Amino acid sequence: MTNQDERTLLAGLRALREKAANDSAPDHVRAAVLAEFRASARPARKGRLRWWTIAAAAAAVAV
Amino acid sequence: MSDDDLLRCASEGDENAFNTLYSRHQGGIFRFALQMTGSRSAAEEVTQDVFVALIRGIGFVSSRGSLSGYLYGIAHKCVMKQFERDRRLVSLDEEEYPEPAVDATPLRDLTQTEAVEALRNAVLSLPSAYREAVVLCDLEELSYSEAAEAMGVPVGTVRSKLNRGRELLVKKLKSSSMRCTA
């Protein structure tokens, strides 16, 4: 590959990059990912609540 | 806000922080998967799998270097799984890959619309390891070390795969333009 070929190729790859710059995942993918995020966050919140409930109960018993 | 700050907030259940991370990185992951598989539906599936994997490992990510490298690393594994599942997407190994004819004439301009499309097809037809190096370094502009992290190989291997990938692209484009002018 000559230097000129390499320069031409890199210019072409730059043009391809610019042409594809706005390609992105459609909205339904975002919706599915966010649903997964909410589902995974929910048990953690339940877990924290249970911990606080136990701590509060323990404090009540101690008193 | 930095990726690390957003990750910390997201790990505490902050959906807005996670949504910002998603917006920041989904385009690159989607384009990578699209350039690797040539299929929009496969790219959508890979993008979803990458971010679901991020959700499951969110507490462990920030100590691992750049988030981009981490996400592209998961994307690399998802694409390889897609290849295993759908053999039609796997390109030939280099040994089986027909070496295009060598032509001493300079490469024609590749910035015109038609030529850009030919270049996209040429990238898609590269053997997957070379294609991955070209997509990560030349199209997604990752650093060599980020690409190495994503591909799970040393930096030197990324450089050599990238050089070989570029050489193959030039040969392919020259041989296809020879066929067009014949």
gemmi code that builds the backbone of each chain (N, CA, C; Angstrom):
import gemmi

chains = {
    "A": [
        ("MET", (0.859, -1.199, 0.000), (0.000, 0.000, 0.000), (0.893, 1.245, 0.000)),
        ("THR", (0.679, 2.123, -0.962), (1.478, 3.348, -1.029), (0.922, 4.383, -0.042)),
        ("ASN", (1.733, 5.418, 0.235), (1.264, 6.489, 1.124), (0.017, 7.160, 0.563)),
        ("GLN", (0.013, 7.308, -0.771), (-1.148, 7.960, -1.402), (-2.405, 7.103, -1.225)),
        ("ASP", (-2.249, 5.784, -1.403), (-3.391, 4.875, -1.183), (-3.893, 4.996, 0.256)),
        ("GLU", (-2.944, 5.047, 1.194), (-3.337, 5.114, 2.606), (-4.102, 6.408, 2.885)),
        ("ARG", (-3.603, 7.526, 2.329), (-4.294, 8.819, 2.539), (-5.708, 8.767, 1.959)),
        ("THR", (-5.826, 8.186, 0.746), (-7.143, 8.091, 0.099), (-8.083, 7.220, 0.923)),
        ("LEU", (-7.546, 6.097, 1.421), (-8.364, 5.191, 2.234), (-8.827, 5.900, 3.504)),
        ("LEU", (-7.918, 6.607, 4.174), (-8.290, 7.277, 5.425), (-9.333, 8.372, 5.166)),
        ("ALA", (-9.227, 9.060, 4.024), (-10.245, 10.068, 3.678), (-11.595, 9.391, 3.459)),
        ("GLY", (-11.574, 8.216, 2.810), (-12.817, 7.469, 2.580), (-13.424, 6.997, 3.892)),
        ("LEU", (-12.576, 6.504, 4.794), (-13.079, 6.034, 6.097), (-13.660, 7.196, 6.897)),
        ("ARG", (-13.038, 8.381, 6.741), (-13.565, 9.571, 7.435), (-14.959, 9.907, 6.881)),
        ("ALA", (-15.098, 9.823, 5.547), (-16.403, 10.105, 4.916), (-17.451, 9.094, 5.382)),
        ("LEU", (-17.038, 7.826, 5.486), (-17.957, 6.783, 5.959), (-18.366, 7.054, 7.409)),
        ("ARG", (-17.389, 7.470, 8.228), (-17.667, 7.784, 9.642), (-18.671, 8.931, 9.741)),
        ("GLU", (-18.462, 9.973, 8.908), (-19.375, 11.126, 8.956), (-20.777, 10.735, 8.497)),
        ("LYS", (-20.829, 9.874, 7.477), (-22.136, 9.461, 6.955), (-22.913, 8.651, 7.991)),
        ("ALA", (-22.167, 7.862, 8.796), (-22.832, 6.983, 9.771), (-22.996, 7.649, 11.136)),
        ("ALA", (-22.561, 8.903, 11.259), (-22.493, 9.548, 12.582), (-23.843, 9.588, 13.295)),
        ("ASN", (-24.926, 9.680, 12.534), (-26.240, 9.799, 13.180), (-26.949, 8.468, 13.387)),
        ("ASP", (-26.276, 7.372, 12.983), (-26.872, 6.049, 13.222), (-26.956, 5.805, 14.719)),
        ("SER", (-28.125, 5.411, 15.182), (-28.231, 5.094, 16.611), (-29.331, 4.059, 16.813)),
        ("ALA", (-29.340, 3.470, 17.994), (-30.341, 2.437, 18.286), (-31.718, 3.084, 18.344)),
        ("PRO", (-32.754, 2.400, 17.840), (-34.103, 2.983, 17.876), (-34.652, 3.074, 19.305)),
        ("ASP", (-35.730, 3.840, 19.451), (-36.269, 4.141, 20.785), (-36.704, 2.898, 21.561)),
        ("HIS", (-37.175, 1.857, 20.833), (-37.662, 0.687, 21.582), (-36.519, -0.008, 22.328)),
        ("VAL", (-35.284, 0.156, 21.848), (-34.141, -0.428, 22.565), (-33.921, 0.334, 23.875)),
        ("ARG", (-33.996, 1.677, 23.794), (-33.865, 2.488, 25.014), (-34.956, 2.097, 26.031)),
        ("ALA", (-36.192, 1.940, 25.528), (-37.305, 1.600, 26.420), (-37.051, 0.260, 27.110)),
        ("ALA", (-36.562, -0.718, 26.350), (-36.307, -2.048, 26.929), (-35.189, -1.980, 27.971)),
        ("VAL", (-34.147, -1.195, 27.670), (-33.011, -1.089, 28.592), (-33.445, -0.384, 29.883)),
        ("LEU", (-34.234, 0.686, 29.733), (-34.682, 1.412, 30.932), (-35.627, 0.553, 31.780)),
        ("ALA", (-36.446, -0.262, 31.114), (-37.328, -1.175, 31.859), (-36.477, -2.147, 32.675)),
        ("GLU", (-35.407, -2.632, 32.078), (-34.488, -3.539, 32.788), (-33.831, -2.818, 33.972)),
        ("PHE", (-33.475, -1.544, 33.754), (-32.856, -0.767, 34.841), (-33.832, -0.635, 36.018)),
        ("ARG", (-35.093, -0.306, 35.710), (-36.089, -0.146, 36.782), (-36.308, -1.471, 37.509)),
        ("ALA", (-36.395, -2.551, 36.730), (-36.630, -3.870, 37.344), (-35.461, -4.248, 38.252)),
        ("SER", (-34.236, -3.891, 37.844), (-33.083, -4.269, 38.678), (-32.957, -3.357, 39.890)),
        ("ALA", (-33.443, -2.121, 39.792), (-33.343, -1.185, 40.920), (-34.362, -1.523, 41.998)),
        ("ARG", (-35.496, -2.116, 41.597), (-36.589, -2.371, 42.538), (-36.206, -3.318, 43.692)),
        ("PRO", (-35.585, -4.506, 43.399), (-35.227, -5.392, 44.514), (-34.236, -4.734, 45.466)),
        ("ALA", (-33.352, -3.877, 44.944), (-32.371, -3.219, 45.806), (-33.092, -2.322, 46.800)),
        ("ARG", (-34.115, -1.595, 46.296), (-34.872, -0.714, 47.196), (-35.602, -1.545, 48.258)),
        ("LYS", (-36.184, -2.686, 47.802), (-36.876, -3.561, 48.749), (-35.897, -4.046, 49.813)),
        ("GLY", (-34.685, -4.407, 49.363), (-33.667, -4.899, 50.280), (-33.311, -3.854, 51.314)),
        ("ARG", (-33.139, -2.572, 50.876), (-32.785, -1.507, 51.819), (-33.914, -1.316, 52.835)),
        ("LEU", (-35.153, -1.396, 52.309), (-36.302, -1.204, 53.180), (-36.325, -2.289, 54.264)),
        ("ARG", (-36.038, -3.543, 53.808), (-36.064, -4.643, 54.760), (-34.981, -4.426, 55.830)),
        ("TRP", (-33.803, -3.944, 55.398), (-32.715, -3.714, 56.355), (-33.128, -2.677, 57.403)),
        ("TRP", (-33.742, -1.577, 56.885), (-34.160, -0.523, 57.821), (-35.255, -1.021, 58.763)),
        ("THR", (-36.132, -1.866, 58.203), (-37.216, -2.402, 59.033), (-36.637, -3.244, 60.175)),
        ("ILE", (-35.648, -4.079, 59.809), (-35.025, -4.935, 60.813), (-34.307, -4.074, 61.864)),
        ("ALA", (-33.591, -3.032, 61.387), (-32.852, -2.165, 62.309), (-33.815, -1.453, 63.276)),
        ("ALA", (-34.927, -0.995, 62.702), (-35.910, -0.296, 63.538), (-36.499, -1.248, 64.573)),
        ("ALA", (-36.789, -2.487, 64.135), (-37.351, -3.470, 65.055), (-36.351, -3.798, 66.156)),
        ("ALA", (-35.080, -3.946, 65.764), (-34.033, -4.265, 66.747), (-33.910, -3.128, 67.767)),
        ("ALA", (-33.996, -1.882, 67.274), (-33.882, -0.730, 68.177), (-35.061, -0.701, 69.151)),
        ("ALA", (-36.243, -1.047, 68.629), (-37.434, -1.054, 69.474), (-37.300, -2.107, 70.570)),
        ("VAL", (-36.753, -3.288, 70.195), (-36.570, -4.361, 71.172), (-35.566, -3.939, 72.232)),
        ("ALA", (-34.478, -3.289, 71.785), (-33.418, -2.854, 72.706), (-33.957, -1.860, 73.739)),
        ("VAL", (-34.838, -0.976, 73.235), (-35.420, 0.023, 74.162), (-36.353, -0.687, 75.147)),
    ],
    "B": [
        ("MET", (-21.185, 16.088, 33.642), (-20.839, 15.035, 34.609), (-20.010, 13.942, 33.941)),
        ("SER", (-19.015, 13.441, 34.633), (-18.172, 12.399, 34.038), (-18.911, 11.052, 34.051)),
        ("ASP", (-18.395, 10.116, 33.262), (-18.982, 8.771, 33.258), (-18.938, 8.163, 34.654)),
        ("ASP", (-17.840, 8.377, 35.363), (-17.707, 7.795, 36.712), (-18.783, 8.332, 37.655)),
        ("ASP", (-19.025, 9.662, 37.583), (-20.061, 10.258, 38.439), (-21.434, 9.674, 38.090)),
        ("LEU", (-21.695, 9.585, 36.777), (-22.991, 9.049, 36.339), (-23.154, 7.595, 36.764)),
        ("LEU", (-22.072, 6.839, 36.658), (-22.122, 5.424, 37.060), (-22.440, 5.300, 38.544)),
        ("ARG", (-21.812, 6.179, 39.350), (-22.038, 6.125, 40.799), (-23.519, 6.405, 41.103)),
        ("CYS", (-24.055, 7.461, 40.440), (-25.472, 7.795, 40.657), (-26.372, 6.657, 40.175)),
        ("ALA", (-26.037, 6.104, 38.995), (-26.871, 5.023, 38.441), (-26.842, 3.806, 39.354)),
        ("SER", (-25.679, 3.532, 39.957), (-25.590, 2.357, 40.841), (-26.443, 2.545, 42.095)),
        ("GLU", (-26.786, 3.812, 42.382), (-27.675, 4.080, 43.526), (-29.135, 4.174, 43.093)),
        ("GLY", (-29.397, 3.835, 41.822), (-30.781, 3.765, 41.342), (-31.261, 5.003, 40.597)),
        ("ASP", (-30.351, 5.938, 40.286), (-30.740, 7.185, 39.603), (-30.950, 6.906, 38.106)),
        ("GLU", (-32.219, 6.872, 37.707), (-32.539, 6.524, 36.323), (-32.068, 7.595, 35.334)),
        ("ASN", (-32.152, 8.865, 35.737), (-31.702, 9.937, 34.835), (-30.215, 9.793, 34.516)),
        ("ALA", (-29.439, 9.434, 35.539), (-28.003, 9.251, 35.333), (-27.760, 8.110, 34.358)),
        ("PHE", (-28.492, 7.005, 34.538), (-28.323, 5.867, 33.638), (-28.753, 6.228, 32.218)),
        ("ASN", (-29.843, 6.989, 32.116), (-30.344, 7.405, 30.806), (-29.307, 8.278, 30.091)),
        ("THR", (-28.634, 9.149, 30.845), (-27.587, 9.991, 30.250), (-26.426, 9.133, 29.754)),
        ("LEU", (-26.036, 8.151, 30.563), (-24.964, 7.232, 30.130), (-25.370, 6.504, 28.851)),
        ("TYR", (-26.607, 6.047, 28.828), (-27.105, 5.336, 27.642), (-27.028, 6.248, 26.414)),
        ("SER", (-27.530, 7.487, 26.558), (-27.524, 8.420, 25.421), (-26.098, 8.687, 24.944)),
        ("ARG", (-25.174, 8.766, 25.875), (-23.790, 9.095, 25.538), (-23.101, 7.973, 24.765)),
        ("HIS", (-23.431, 6.722, 25.082), (-22.648, 5.602, 24.536), (-23.393, 4.701, 23.553)),
        ("GLN", (-24.725, 4.812, 23.475), (-25.452, 3.841, 22.645), (-25.110, 3.953, 21.156)),
        ("GLY", (-24.891, 5.183, 20.674), (-24.630, 5.367, 19.237), (-23.389, 4.606, 18.797)),
        ("GLY", (-22.321, 4.752, 19.556), (-21.066, 4.076, 19.215), (-21.205, 2.565, 19.248)),
        ("ILE", (-21.895, 2.075, 20.274), (-22.068, 0.615, 20.395), (-22.938, 0.097, 19.244)),
        ("PHE", (-23.994, 0.845, 18.929), (-24.886, 0.426, 17.840), (-24.135, 0.413, 16.502)),
        ("ARG", (-23.371, 1.484, 16.237), (-22.631, 1.549, 14.965), (-21.589, 0.441, 14.877)),
        ("PHE", (-20.894, 0.198, 15.993), (-19.903, -0.890, 16.010), (-20.580, -2.212, 15.632)),
        ("ALA", (-21.707, -2.508, 16.300), (-22.395, -3.773, 16.050), (-22.920, -3.829, 14.612)),
        ("LEU", (-23.378, -2.682, 14.107), (-23.901, -2.640, 12.733), (-22.785, -2.885, 11.715)),
        ("GLN", (-21.628, -2.257, 11.939), (-20.502, -2.443, 11.011), (-19.953, -3.861, 11.091)),
        ("MET", (-20.082, -4.477, 12.273), (-19.551, -5.835, 12.426), (-20.489, -6.881, 11.834)),
        ("THR", (-21.809, -6.683, 12.027), (-22.756, -7.733, 11.611), (-23.438, -7.417, 10.279)),
        ("GLY", (-23.522, -6.116, 9.930), (-24.228, -5.727, 8.710), (-25.739, -5.830, 8.850)),
        ("SER", (-26.221, -6.045, 10.068), (-27.664, -6.237, 10.275), (-28.153, -5.283, 11.359)),
        ("ARG", (-29.190, -4.508, 11.037), (-29.715, -3.550, 12.015), (-30.347, -4.274, 13.206)),
        ("SER", (-31.067, -5.377, 12.921), (-31.727, -6.067, 14.033), (-30.682, -6.709, 14.952)),
        ("ALA", (-29.607, -7.240, 14.368), (-28.534, -7.804, 15.208), (-27.877, -6.693, 16.025)),
        ("ALA", (-27.703, -5.516, 15.409), (-27.076, -4.392, 16.116), (-27.959, -3.918, 17.269)),
        ("GLU", (-29.273, -3.930, 17.046), (-30.201, -3.541, 18.128), (-30.087, -4.526, 19.296)),
        ("GLU", (-30.033, -5.815, 18.948), (-29.948, -6.848, 19.986), (-28.644, -6.708, 20.779)),
        ("VAL", (-27.544, -6.472, 20.065), (-26.249, -6.308, 20.739), (-26.290, -5.087, 21.660)),
        ("THR", (-26.835, -3.966, 21.164), (-26.901, -2.744, 21.978), (-27.684, -3.007, 23.259)),
        ("GLN", (-28.820, -3.681, 23.120), (-29.633, -3.973, 24.310), (-28.861, -4.876, 25.280)),
        ("ASP", (-28.215, -5.914, 24.747), (-27.477, -6.853, 25.604), (-26.330, -6.149, 26.336)),
        ("VAL", (-25.665, -5.221, 25.644), (-24.530, -4.512, 26.259), (-25.000, -3.704, 27.467)),
        ("PHE", (-26.111, -2.984, 27.304), (-26.552, -2.117, 28.404), (-27.216, -2.918, 29.530)),
        ("VAL", (-27.830, -4.040, 29.184), (-28.357, -4.912, 30.242), (-27.185, -5.492, 31.046)),
        ("ALA", (-26.104, -5.863, 30.346), (-24.913, -6.355, 31.055), (-24.325, -5.251, 31.931)),
        ("LEU", (-24.358, -4.010, 31.452), (-23.863, -2.882, 32.265), (-24.708, -2.749, 33.539)),
        ("ILE", (-26.014, -2.866, 33.402), (-26.908, -2.755, 34.571), (-26.536, -3.821, 35.604)),
        ("ARG", (-26.274, -5.041, 35.111), (-25.993, -6.141, 36.052), (-24.616, -6.005, 36.707)),
        ("GLY", (-23.684, -5.324, 36.029), (-22.340, -5.210, 36.613), (-22.003, -3.788, 37.024)),
        ("ILE", (-23.019, -2.978, 37.233), (-22.803, -1.530, 37.367), (-21.914, -1.171, 38.564)),
        ("GLY", (-21.952, -1.941, 39.618), (-21.139, -1.623, 40.794), (-19.661, -1.921, 40.598)),
        ("PHE", (-19.310, -2.664, 39.539), (-17.932, -3.112, 39.370), (-17.210, -2.391, 38.236)),
        ("VAL", (-17.912, -1.487, 37.547), (-17.371, -0.951, 36.301), (-16.313, 0.114, 36.505)),
        ("SER", (-16.517, 1.049, 37.438), (-15.676, 2.246, 37.457), (-14.204, 1.951, 37.739)),
        ("SER", (-13.918, 0.795, 38.371), (-12.516, 0.503, 38.671), (-11.802, -0.169, 37.500)),
        ("ARG", (-12.469, -0.321, 36.367), (-11.924, -1.116, 35.269), (-11.326, -0.305, 34.131)),
        ("GLY", (-11.043, 0.955, 34.284), (-10.542, 1.754, 33.173), (-11.696, 2.494, 32.537)),
        ("SER", (-11.567, 2.820, 31.227), (-12.608, 3.659, 30.614), (-13.900, 2.875, 30.400)),
        ("LEU", (-15.009, 3.591, 30.549), (-16.305, 2.943, 30.338), (-16.453, 2.513, 28.884)),
        ("SER", (-15.934, 3.357, 27.956), (-16.018, 2.991, 26.533), (-15.372, 1.641, 26.282)),
        ("GLY", (-14.149, 1.477, 26.785), (-13.435, 0.212, 26.579), (-14.226, -0.959, 27.136)),
        ("TYR", (-14.813, -0.746, 28.306), (-15.609, -1.795, 28.955), (-16.827, -2.150, 28.099)),
        ("LEU", (-17.546, -1.109, 27.634), (-18.769, -1.352, 26.849), (-18.455, -2.020, 25.511)),
        ("TYR", (-17.386, -1.519, 24.824), (-17.021, -2.150, 23.553), (-16.549, -3.585, 23.776)),
        ("GLY", (-15.958, -3.843, 24.957), (-15.548, -5.213, 25.278), (-16.747, -6.137, 25.379)),
        ("ILE", (-17.811, -5.658, 26.022), (-19.038, -6.476, 26.102), (-19.622, -6.631, 24.700)),
        ("ALA", (-19.607, -5.521, 23.935), (-20.155, -5.573, 22.568), (-19.388, -6.596, 21.721)),
        ("HIS", (-18.060, -6.618, 21.891), (-17.225, -7.591, 21.170), (-17.711, -9.012, 21.477)),
        ("LYS", (-17.943, -9.309, 22.779), (-18.389, -10.657, 23.161), (-19.779, -10.957, 22.596)),
        ("CYS", (-20.660, -9.953, 22.631), (-22.019, -10.160, 22.093), (-21.970, -10.436, 20.587)),
        ("VAL", (-21.111, -9.698, 19.872), (-21.004, -9.899, 18.418), (-20.462, -11.296, 18.130)),
        ("MET", (-19.456, -11.723, 18.909), (-18.893, -13.061, 18.695), (-19.971, -14.137, 18.936)),
        ("LYS", (-20.829, -13.896, 19.949), (-21.931, -14.839, 20.205), (-22.888, -14.862, 19.024)),
        ("GLN", (-23.166, -13.663, 18.479), (-24.055, -13.587, 17.298), (-23.449, -14.395, 16.153)),
        ("PHE", (-22.123, -14.247, 15.963), (-21.446, -14.975, 14.881), (-21.583, -16.482, 15.078)),
        ("GLU", (-21.430, -16.920, 16.330), (-21.548, -18.349, 16.615), (-22.963, -18.845, 16.339)),
        ("ARG", (-23.936, -17.980, 16.681), (-25.330, -18.372, 16.526), (-25.753, -18.381, 15.061)),
        ("ASP", (-25.239, -17.432, 14.320), (-25.649, -17.305, 12.924), (-24.415, -17.369, 12.040)),
        ("ARG", (-24.109, -18.549, 11.601), (-22.877, -18.765, 10.840), (-22.815, -17.942, 9.557)),
        ("ARG", (-23.966, -17.491, 9.092), (-23.971, -16.728, 7.834), (-23.251, -15.396, 7.985)),
        ("LEU", (-23.178, -14.908, 9.246), (-22.543, -13.612, 9.463), (-21.027, -13.715, 9.585)),
        ("VAL", (-20.521, -14.938, 9.740), (-19.080, -15.096, 9.945), (-18.366, -14.972, 8.615)),
        ("SER", (-17.378, -14.097, 8.566), (-16.614, -14.012, 7.332), (-15.511, -15.067, 7.363)),
        ("LEU", (-14.887, -15.264, 6.244), (-13.883, -16.313, 6.137), (-12.638, -15.965, 6.931)),
        ("ASP", (-11.944, -17.002, 7.407), (-10.647, -16.759, 8.031), (-9.693, -16.248, 6.965)),
        ("GLU", (-8.583, -15.658, 7.415), (-7.661, -15.071, 6.450), (-7.126, -16.113, 5.472)),
        ("GLU", (-6.892, -17.336, 6.008), (-6.319, -18.376, 5.143), (-7.260, -18.705, 3.984)),
        ("GLU", (-8.572, -18.632, 4.271), (-9.545, -18.981, 3.241), (-9.925, -17.762, 2.400)),
        ("TYR", (-9.490, -16.607, 2.871), (-9.924, -15.361, 2.247), (-9.217, -15.183, 0.901)),
        ("PRO", (-9.944, -15.048, -0.182), (-9.289, -14.900, -1.475), (-8.555, -13.559, -1.554)),
        ("GLU", (-7.257, -13.620, -1.733), (-6.446, -12.404, -1.806), (-6.790, -11.661, -3.097)),
        ("PRO", (-7.255, -10.411, -3.030), (-7.602, -9.691, -4.246), (-6.378, -9.408, -5.102)),
        ("ALA", (-6.603, -9.225, -6.387), (-5.488, -8.949, -7.302), (-4.818, -7.628, -6.942)),
        ("VAL", (-3.484, -7.583, -7.090), (-2.742, -6.362, -6.772), (-2.738, -5.453, -8.001)),
        ("ASP", (-2.969, -4.185, -7.762), (-3.022, -3.221, -8.861), (-2.149, -2.028, -8.482)),
        ("ALA", (-1.273, -1.621, -9.398), (-0.339, -0.540, -9.077), (-0.959, 0.846, -9.246)),
        ("THR", (-2.120, 0.928, -9.885), (-2.725, 2.259, -10.071), (-3.238, 2.785, -8.734)),
        ("PRO", (-3.203, 4.134, -8.544), (-3.634, 4.678, -7.255), (-5.117, 4.420, -7.004)),
        ("LEU", (-5.446, 4.389, -5.737), (-6.835, 4.202, -5.323), (-7.655, 5.414, -5.751)),
        ("ARG", (-8.871, 5.162, -6.290), (-9.701, 6.304, -6.712), (-10.306, 7.001, -5.490)),
        ("ASP", (-10.795, 8.198, -5.708), (-11.407, 8.993, -4.628), (-12.525, 8.202, -3.949)),
        ("LEU", (-12.479, 8.163, -2.619), (-13.468, 7.359, -1.877), (-14.472, 8.218, -1.128)),
        ("THR", (-14.494, 9.509, -1.411), (-15.378, 10.376, -0.620), (-16.725, 10.631, -1.309)),
        ("GLN", (-16.878, 10.143, -2.554), (-18.179, 10.303, -3.223), (-19.161, 9.262, -2.684)),
        ("THR", (-20.450, 9.585, -2.746), (-21.477, 8.738, -2.117), (-21.357, 7.266, -2.523)),
        ("GLU", (-21.215, 7.029, -3.832), (-21.163, 5.655, -4.332), (-19.917, 4.934, -3.804)),
        ("ALA", (-18.816, 5.669, -3.772), (-17.553, 5.077, -3.313), (-17.604, 4.789, -1.817)),
        ("VAL", (-18.291, 5.654, -1.069), (-18.423, 5.428, 0.380), (-19.201, 4.140, 0.623)),
        ("GLU", (-20.219, 3.917, -0.202), (-21.018, 2.684, -0.078), (-20.154, 1.465, -0.402)),
        ("ALA", (-19.319, 1.585, -1.440), (-18.417, 0.474, -1.791), (-17.444, 0.210, -0.646)),
        ("LEU", (-16.992, 1.286, -0.007), (-16.076, 1.141, 1.120), (-16.770, 0.450, 2.294)),
        ("ARG", (-18.023, 0.822, 2.558), (-18.792, 0.180, 3.640), (-18.891, -1.339, 3.389)),
        ("ASN", (-19.183, -1.708, 2.123), (-19.287, -3.132, 1.796), (-17.938, -3.834, 1.925)),
        ("ALA", (-16.881, -3.106, 1.544), (-15.541, -3.697, 1.655), (-15.193, -3.951, 3.124)),
        ("VAL", (-15.553, -3.016, 3.994), (-15.301, -3.192, 5.435), (-16.061, -4.421, 5.933)),
        ("LEU", (-17.327, -4.530, 5.511), (-18.160, -5.657, 5.963), (-17.618, -7.004, 5.495)),
        ("SER", (-16.895, -7.004, 4.389), (-16.406, -8.276, 3.845), (-15.032, -8.661, 4.396)),
        ("LEU", (-14.441, -7.818, 5.238), (-13.140, -8.167, 5.823), (-13.310, -9.322, 6.814)),
        ("PRO", (-12.276, -10.149, 6.990), (-12.325, -11.132, 8.081), (-12.561, -10.410, 9.408)),
        ("SER", (-13.300, -11.037, 10.316), (-13.844, -10.305, 11.468), (-12.783, -9.631, 12.341)),
        ("ALA", (-11.620, -10.251, 12.535), (-10.609, -9.640, 13.420), (-10.077, -8.337, 12.818)),
        ("TYR", (-9.874, -8.305, 11.489), (-9.388, -7.088, 10.831), (-10.495, -6.032, 10.785)),
        ("ARG", (-11.719, -6.531, 10.521), (-12.865, -5.609, 10.473), (-13.023, -4.912, 11.821)),
        ("GLU", (-12.876, -5.677, 12.886), (-13.069, -5.111, 14.222), (-12.033, -4.007, 14.496)),
        ("ALA", (-10.792, -4.256, 14.111), (-9.748, -3.240, 14.343), (-10.041, -1.984, 13.535)),
        ("VAL", (-10.461, -2.147, 12.276), (-10.772, -0.990, 11.423), (-11.977, -0.222, 11.976)),
        ("VAL", (-13.012, -0.970, 12.386), (-14.225, -0.307, 12.897), (-13.915, 0.459, 14.186)),
        ("LEU", (-13.206, -0.204, 15.114), (-12.940, 0.449, 16.404), (-12.002, 1.648, 16.258)),
        ("CYS", (-10.922, 1.480, 15.501), (-9.888, 2.537, 15.441), (-10.212, 3.597, 14.383)),
        ("ASP", (-10.643, 3.186, 13.205), (-10.827, 4.151, 12.111), (-12.237, 4.724, 12.059)),
        ("LEU", (-13.239, 3.938, 12.451), (-14.608, 4.454, 12.364), (-15.120, 4.979, 13.703)),
        ("GLU", (-14.816, 4.295, 14.787), (-15.274, 4.765, 16.101), (-14.211, 5.577, 16.825)),
        ("GLU", (-13.039, 5.687, 16.261), (-11.939, 6.524, 16.772), (-11.543, 6.207, 18.214)),
        ("LEU", (-11.574, 4.920, 18.562), (-11.047, 4.530, 19.869), (-9.522, 4.582, 19.825)),
        ("SER", (-8.908, 4.828, 20.978), (-7.449, 4.774, 21.037), (-7.029, 3.310, 20.896)),
        ("TYR", (-5.729, 3.094, 20.589), (-5.252, 1.713, 20.461), (-5.478, 0.947, 21.767)),
        ("SER", (-5.277, 1.631, 22.914), (-5.413, 0.901, 24.188), (-6.883, 0.577, 24.467)),
        ("GLU", (-7.801, 1.483, 24.104), (-9.228, 1.176, 24.290), (-9.648, 0.023, 23.372)),
        ("ALA", (-9.155, 0.057, 22.125), (-9.489, -1.025, 21.185), (-8.918, -2.352, 21.689)),
        ("ALA", (-7.704, -2.294, 22.244), (-7.076, -3.516, 22.773), (-7.909, -4.075, 23.925)),
        ("GLU", (-8.397, -3.177, 24.799), (-9.228, -3.607, 25.929), (-10.516, -4.259, 25.414)),
        ("ALA", (-11.109, -3.616, 24.402), (-12.362, -4.148, 23.852), (-12.154, -5.506, 23.191)),
        ("MET", (-11.045, -5.642, 22.442), (-10.817, -6.880, 21.695), (-10.177, -7.961, 22.554)),
        ("GLY", (-9.675, -7.570, 23.726), (-9.022, -8.535, 24.609), (-7.683, -9.007, 24.068)),
        ("VAL", (-6.957, -8.093, 23.402), (-5.639, -8.443, 22.834), (-4.646, -7.334, 23.198)),
        ("PRO", (-3.317, -7.580, 23.041), (-2.341, -6.513, 23.297), (-2.440, -5.387, 22.260)),
        ("VAL", (-1.919, -4.210, 22.628), (-1.962, -3.046, 21.731), (-1.257, -3.345, 20.404)),
        ("GLY", (-0.129, -4.061, 20.463), (0.614, -4.387, 19.241), (-0.230, -5.194, 18.267)),
        ("THR", (-1.066, -6.063, 18.806), (-1.933, -6.880, 17.943), (-2.970, -6.001, 17.256)),
        ("VAL", (-3.478, -4.999, 17.986), (-4.449, -4.072, 17.372), (-3.794, -3.361, 16.196)),
        ("ARG", (-2.566, -2.862, 16.410), (-1.860, -2.145, 15.331), (-1.685, -3.040, 14.114)),
        ("SER", (-1.258, -4.290, 14.343), (-0.994, -5.162, 13.196), (-2.300, -5.539, 12.488)),
        ("LYS", (-3.356, -5.792, 13.273), (-4.646, -6.116, 12.638), (-5.167, -4.915, 11.842)),
        ("LEU", (-4.960, -3.720, 12.387), (-5.426, -2.512, 11.708), (-4.665, -2.314, 10.386)),
        ("ASN", (-3.345, -2.463, 10.435), (-2.557, -2.305, 9.208), (-2.960, -3.325, 8.154)),
        ("ARG", (-3.111, -4.567, 8.584), (-3.492, -5.626, 7.643), (-4.901, -5.366, 7.096)),
        ("GLY", (-5.789, -4.920, 7.973), (-7.156, -4.612, 7.538), (-7.169, -3.514, 6.488)),
        ("ARG", (-6.357, -2.469, 6.722), (-6.296, -1.376, 5.736), (-5.726, -1.859, 4.400)),
        ("GLU", (-4.687, -2.693, 4.473), (-4.106, -3.223, 3.232), (-5.140, -4.027, 2.450)),
        ("LEU", (-5.865, -4.885, 3.172), (-6.893, -5.700, 2.503), (-7.975, -4.814, 1.886)),
        ("LEU", (-8.341, -3.734, 2.598), (-9.363, -2.818, 2.061), (-8.894, -2.203, 0.747)),
        ("VAL", (-7.639, -1.732, 0.727), (-7.114, -1.104, -0.495), (-7.131, -2.111, -1.643)),
        ("LYS", (-6.688, -3.341, -1.356), (-6.656, -4.353, -2.414), (-8.065, -4.666, -2.909)),
        ("LYS", (-8.984, -4.797, -1.991), (-10.371, -5.096, -2.386), (-10.963, -3.986, -3.241)),
        ("LEU", (-10.719, -2.728, -2.805), (-11.307, -1.603, -3.536), (-10.699, -1.474, -4.915)),
        ("LYS", (-9.390, -1.732, -5.018), (-8.752, -1.663, -6.335), (-9.273, -2.768, -7.240)),
        ("SER", (-9.420, -3.979, -6.674), (-9.874, -5.079, -7.528), (-11.328, -4.867, -7.946)),
        ("SER", (-12.152, -4.271, -7.066), (-13.550, -4.042, -7.475), (-13.626, -2.922, -8.509)),
        ("SER", (-12.738, -1.916, -8.422), (-12.788, -0.855, -9.444), (-12.247, -1.362, -10.769)),
        ("MET", (-11.304, -2.353, -10.684), (-10.819, -2.968, -11.933), (-11.954, -3.700, -12.636)),
        ("ARG", (-12.773, -4.417, -11.812), (-13.906, -5.166, -12.387), (-14.924, -4.204, -13.011)),
        ("CYS", (-15.103, -3.036, -12.344), (-16.077, -2.066, -12.845), (-15.644, -1.464, -14.171)),
        ("THR", (-14.334, -1.219, -14.308), (-13.854, -0.555, -15.525), (-13.596, -1.535, -16.651)),
        ("ALA", (-13.570, -2.875, -16.331), (-13.275, -3.877, -17.365), (-14.440, -3.985, -18.339)),
    ],
}
model = gemmi.Model(1)
for chain_id, residues in chains.items():
    chain = gemmi.Chain(chain_id)
    for i, (resn, *xyz) in enumerate(residues, 1):
        res = gemmi.Residue()
        res.name, res.seqid = resn, gemmi.SeqId(i, " ")
        for name, pos in zip(("N", "CA", "C"), xyz):
            atom = gemmi.Atom()
            atom.name, atom.element = name, gemmi.Element(name[0])
            atom.pos, atom.b_iso = gemmi.Position(*pos), 0.0
            res.add_atom(atom)
        chain.add_residue(res)
    model.add_chain(chain)
structure = gemmi.Structure()
structure.add_model(model)
structure.setup_entities()
